[in-house]
Structures are given as C-alpha cells and as structure tokens.
Amino acid sequence: MADRESDKAEGAADASTRVWRMPDTLLIMFVLAVLAWAATFVFIPGQFDVAGDPARIVPGSFQAASGTMPAPVLGDEDRAGFLDFFYAGLVTGDRYSPTVGLMAFIIVLGGVFGMIMRTRAIDAALQASLPGGKAQGETLILLLFVSFSLGGAVFGLSEEAIALTLILAPSLSRAGYDSITALLVCLCASQIGFATSWMNPFSVVIAQSISGLPPMSGMGPRVAIWASFTVLGALFTWHYARRVRLGIRPAVGKIADTSDKGAIDKFRLAHLSVLATLLAGVAWVAWGVTTRGYYLPEIAAQFFAVGMVTAVIAYLGKLEGGSTGEMMEAFREGAAQLLPAALIVGAAKGIMLLLGGDSPTSVSLLNALLNGLANLTAAVPDWMTAWAMYLAQSIFNFAVSSGSGQASITMPIMAPLADLSGVTRQTAVLAFQLGDGFTNLVVPTSATLMGCLAAARVSYGQWLAFFWKPMVALFVLASAVMLIAHAGGF
C-alpha cells in the first residue's frame, strides 16, 4: 500500500515537472495536410495569368473558379488525394526539381558531411587551437568566432555546435572565461553564419530552389551581410570575454575539464588535408555555380567528390573512423540524420498538390490564398511587406525550427506573394534566412539551442536573462537589412 502511494506521489511529481514540447515537424505537416484537405471543401480555388521570362504572376489577374473543388480521399494521376498526398509529394519532379532533386541533394550532402565529421578534423583543429591553463588573450576568441560563423555559412554548421561546445567550454573555463563565452563562440557564431549565408545547402539553397532562383544567386550582398553581422558579433563576444577574464563582469558557469585528453587525436597533416579538401570543394562549387550555371545535381556531385577524397585521406592518414567500413557507416548515418528534412520537403510538396498544385496558371486553392494575402498587403506600403515577411518567418520558427522544413513550408507561399506585393524573390528568401536563423538563438523548440545550453551547463532562464538585449539588437539590425534590401531592389 505504501509502495502504491509512493508510486502515485512520484507520478504526480513527474506530471507537475513535465515540460510541454512542440510536436514533431512531421506531425505538424500531417495536421496541415488535414486542414488543407478540409479547406478544399469550403473555399473556392482560382488561377492567375503570368508574363515575362522568367514567368511571374500578373497582379490583379486572379480568376476564381465556378465553385469548390474538393480533393478526393484517394487520388489519381490527375489530383492528389488525402491518403496519398505524402507519396505524391515524394515522387513529384525530376533530378532538377525542388522536390525529388532537392530531396536527393539533401541526403547526399548529409552523407558527405557525416564522413567529414567522422574524421574529427574539425574537433582536432579546435582542440589544437584552444588555450591552456593561462589566459592567452582574446585574439583566439575572435578567430574562433569567425571560423564558426564561416562554418554555419558554408556547410550549415548547426547541431554540430553541441559537440564543439562540450570541447570548448571546459578549455575556455581554464583560460579564465565562462560558459556564456563558449555559447557565444559556438552557438551564436554558427547561427549568425547560418542566418546570413550565401551558400548554406540546408537553408538558402533550398529556399532559392523552391523560389525558382539559381543557387547562390545574390551572393555578393549576402557575403557583405554575413561579414557585417560576423564582425559585430565577434566584437561583442571579444568585449564580453575580456570583461569576464578581467573580473569586471561576473562569470556565468565554469566547467571543470573532465574530458579524456586522449579522446581526440592530435591535429595532424591528415586532418589539415581534410579541411583543405572541404575548402577546395566549396571553392569548386562557387566556381561551378557562378561560371557554369551548376544546379542541384552538379553541386551534389561536387560534394560527393569531396566525400570520396575525404575517405581516401582518412584511410591513408589512418584517422579515427578512417577505415572504409567506418566511412560508409558515417555516410549512412549522415544521410539518415537528414532524411527527416528530405521527408518534410516531400510532405510540403504533397500539401501543395492537395490544394491543387503550386502552378499560378492552374486552378488551385493556393492561388486563392495568395490572392487573399496580396489584397491584405495592398493596404500597406511594400517596404512594410518585406519587413512583415521577416517578422512572419521569425514567428513561424517557433513552430518549425528546422531550416529546411521552414523553407519547404513557407517559401511556396512567400515567393509568389513577393511577386504580388512588389517585393523581389531574393528579398523574400533573405526574410526567410534571417527569420529562421536568428530566432534559433532563443526559441526553446530549437534542439541546437537546448543541446548547447546543456553542454555548457547554462539554464534556459540564465541564457534569456543574458541574451535578450543582444537578441533585440539582432532583430533591429535584421529589420534594417530587410528595409535596405528592398529599397535597393535586392
């Protein structure tokens, strides 16, 4: 009897401390599919006229259908149904499409970066550069911040920041800094790079592909935005770290170094070769896109070549995890980690098909939605529309913190809405980038944020108490960037 009462008490305690969590992204997609299917029974679809090359929607050309066009339960070759919307989304398109082609691209890149991370070249380079028991100044802090920001911009460094925080936090504590410093260097730098990237394959490339824009287009302005935010972030981190080391500002969390010194190989020539291969591959991709017009299949092939060279270097250099079997396992695991992102792309496309498709010249409920949104935006200046897109993306990130998932859900709506609202599609993509990336620094649904906080042993409350002012500054700066981008016709 006492045991049962104890069990009840423990159950009550567990219930009282249970924290509400945001539903899984795929569950959110299913709910959206149910709502989309139900909407086809209620609302009247329509279509637009298009003009120009590339074709863009002609404002004011919307024509409503004669009545509702309910989607069937089980679809056929002419119309996706509720039960097969997922399958229809997964098989739509070809190797160049923002569905099948994009999903294959995501999976291949996930596998390649899984191989690169398995070599632990980045970990070894970081470990070699960390300060010892005596503070060595803040120059290293600046270099690390820029490096992490570059990682976020080039290959979407995000979740990997959790493991790197585990490495960095104890070492910076030994050097006189605190856990917040480690979070600024790992988490903030990587998310700033992620948000302002010109070539992140898991956010900006996906958003541009869905929007009908060439990958890496608009690279010049984006590089300038990345450099500006990175410099400001690095200087803020340098100032904070210096005040902590000098005792001017109280430290928040100091972690004793209990790591295994032999857990990470010493930085060797083979590690340097892996990093050099990655940088060379990035340069090759930039050359191919800007001079040869490479698209998803070619970019995926280029990164696959980087993975093959990495495997050879890891094997010949006898790096940890460098055997052929372990490299193939790393490829599978890396691809598997990004499979959910590929599934979300397919599910989002399926929802568009459930609504009647995303072609502006075909009768679709999506076109009716766009026409309604365009009528709302017509009442406000177009510059406010550009800023409102950024605000909407920031808010939506609370529900879907996955960059690829958010792009797949929002860009099919935001891109044509930009045409109707006098905003360029590049500016719409920029609104997605900034809204998605920066809010990942505060939304509790971000696995990267919560993982990094746990690695640094900083509570969510402590983090918000410190970071709310920098977050306000980021929001104001991003808003200014949106206004400037629209005014300049970006």
Buried (B, 14 or more C-beta within 10 A) or exposed (E): EEEEEEEEEEEEEEEEEEEEEBEEBBEBBBEBBBEBBEBBEEBBBBBBBBEEEEBBBBBEBBEBBEEEBEBBEEBEEEBBBBEBBBBBBBEBBEEEBBBBBBBBBBBBBBBBBBBBBBBBBBBBBBBEEBBEEEBEEBEBBBEBBBBBBBBBBBBBBBBBBBBBBBBBBBBBBBBBBBBBBBBBBBBBBBBBBBBBBBBBBBBBBBBBBBBBBBBBBBBEBBBEBBBEBBBBBBEBBBEBBBEBBEEEBEBBBBBEEEBEEEEBBEBBEBBBBBBBBBEEBBEBBBEBBBEEEBBBBBBBEBBBBBBBBBBBBBBEBEBBBBBEEBBEBBBBBBBEBBEBBBBBBBBBBBBBBBBBBBBBBBBBBBBBBBBEBBEEBBEEEBBBBBBBBBBBBBEBBBBBBBBBBBBBBBBBBBBBBBBBBBBBBBBBBBBBBBBBBBBBBBBBBBEBBBBBBBBBBBEEEBBEEBBEEBBEEBBEBBBEBBBEBBEEEB
